[in-house]
Amino acid sequence: MGIDFEMGSVKRDLRSVDAERSSRVLSVTGNIIESQGFVAGMGAMCVIDDPSGGHPEVLAEVVSFDKETIKLIPYHEITGLSRRSRVRFFSESVGLSVSEDLLGRVINPLGEIIDSQQTKHDSRNATHFSGSKIPPLEKASINQPLDVGVRVINALLTMAKGQRIGLVAGSGVGKSTLMAMITKHTDADVVIVGLIGERGREAREFIEDTLGPEGLRKAIIVLATSDTTAVMRRRGADVCHIVAEYFRDKGKDVLLLCDSLTRVAHAQREIGLAVGEPPTSKGYPPSVFTELPKLMERGGMGRPGSGSISSIYTVLAEYDEGMDPIVEIARATLDGQIMLSRQLADAGHYPAIDLNGSISRLATKVVSGEVLDAATRYRRYWSLYEQNKDIISIGAYKAGADGSLDVAVRMRASMVKFARQSVDLAAGMDESAESLLALMDES
C-alpha cells in the first residue's frame, strides 16, 4: 500500500495516480529533478518514489520543460533518490481543504495542520478550494476605512478595506511586533499571516509569545520556514492568498499579512536560476518581476456584496534607497508603504514608523477632510523638526526665526507621545481620530 498524503486534511492514496503517466528519474542536479516519458504542465504535481522502498515518497512540482524532458523541484528532502526512482503524475493542480475550523491553527503550504493542538481539522465541514481571482473591473469600490488598532496608522496613514500596502524595514526594527499588534487589534473578521522563509525559532516565538492566544484566535498562520525548499516557500505565499480568497468570497473582511515579500522573491529567484533563467537586476531573473505583481494584485475588494482582502506585505530593505528592486516593485504596485526607522527603534520609539517616506494613497477616500487636514499638519511639523533636528539639538536654533518650526519644537513631546503605543494597547479608529484632532487644536 502507498502512504496517505494529507493535502489540507483530504487524504489521497499516492499509488492511485495514473500508472501510464510515469517514468524513471533521468538526472538530479541540485534541487532539479529531470524525467522523460510523459507530459505534465507547468505547476503540475508529481510523486517521486522508490520501488524498492529505499526512501519515502516525495511530492514535486513541474517548474520547466524542454522538448521531452520535464524539470521538477521537490517539496521535501530528496536524500536517497536514484536512477531506480520513478516519477509519476499526480495532479494538474492541488487546492486546499478550507473551512472556519482552520481559525486559530498553523498550517504548512500543503495545507497540513502542524501545530500541537489536540483538535483536528474536520474535512467534512471543509470546501476543496483552489482560489478565486476577480477581474479588476468586477471589484467593488473602496470606500471604508480598516481599523488596525495602531494609532499612528489609523490617524496618519489610514488604511482602507481592500488596500494593499508595503511594510518596508530592515531587520530588528520591530516589524514582527507591529504585525502582532495589527493581528490582535484589527477589526477585520479574519487575519491570514504568512510566515515565509522565517527562521524556525523566530516563527515559534512570534506565534506563542508575540502573537499569543488572543492574537491567534481569529488568525490562520501559514508557515514555511527558511529550511524548506523554494517551491514550498513560494507555494506558502500562494496558499495565504487562496485562504484569504475563500473567506473573502464568504463575505468576510480579511486582513492578509505576508512576511515577507522579499523571501518570496528569493524563492522565485532560486527556482528561476535553477531552470536556466538569466540573472538581471541584483541577480533576480525576469520571472520574479512577473510573478510578484500577480501575487500582490490578488488582494483588494471582492465583488459587490462580498468581502475584501486588505494586504500588508513586509519588504526587507537590503540595499540603499532606490537600489533595491524588490522595494521598488512593491512601491510601484502597492497602494502605499509604511517605513520603519532604525533610528526610532534604537531610541526606544515603538512602533518605529518613519512618517518621512510613509504614505497611504487611499486615505483621502475613507477619512473626513477635518482629520485629513490635521494629519497633514502633524506630518508637516514632524518633518520640519526632523529636518532641523541637528541644529535644535546643539542649541543653534533661535526661537522666533521660523513660526512653523517654533510650533514643531513646542509640540514635539506631545507628538512623540501620540506616535508611541504599547503592544497590548489597542487604539480604535474613532479614538485615534479624536486624539489627533485634540492634539492639533493645540497648535
Protein Blocks (a to p, Z undefined) as FASTA:
>chain_A
ZZdddehhiacdfklpcfklgcddfbdchjbccdehiacdehiacddddfklpaccdddd
dfbdehjaccdddfbdcehiafkbccddfbfbdcddddfklgopacdfkopafbfbfbdc
dfklpccdebjaddfklpccdfbdcdehiaklmmmmcccehiacdddddehiopmmmmmm
mmmmmcbfbdcdddehiafklmmmmmmmmnommlmmmgccddddfkbcfklmmmmmmmmm
mmmmmmmmnopacddddddfklmmmmmmmmmmmnopacfeehiafklmmmmmmmmmmgcc
ddehiacdddddddddfbdehiamklmmmmmmmgcdcdddfklmmnopacfbdfehpacf
klmmmpcfklmmmmmmmmmmmmmmmmmmmmmmnopacghjamklmmmmmmmmmmmmmmpc
cfklccdfklmmmmmmmmmmmZZ
